[in-house]
């Protein structure tokens, strides 16, 4: 988590003036996702008959959604913000 915050600050992902506000929002979203993912994954495992190999499918789907969100975010930036 500390490395993620450091990288966001160094790479300029968050605006300098409101870095703390954006970082706090990122931590809240991350915490909410962690709280919801555990029970959801447990329900999914019950549904598949405890087939733990299917968790790789869920992990790859989450990774794919993250990659897609990153691409959309990078494409939505204006050229002035990229420099």
Beta strands, then each sheet from edge to edge (+ up, - down):
end
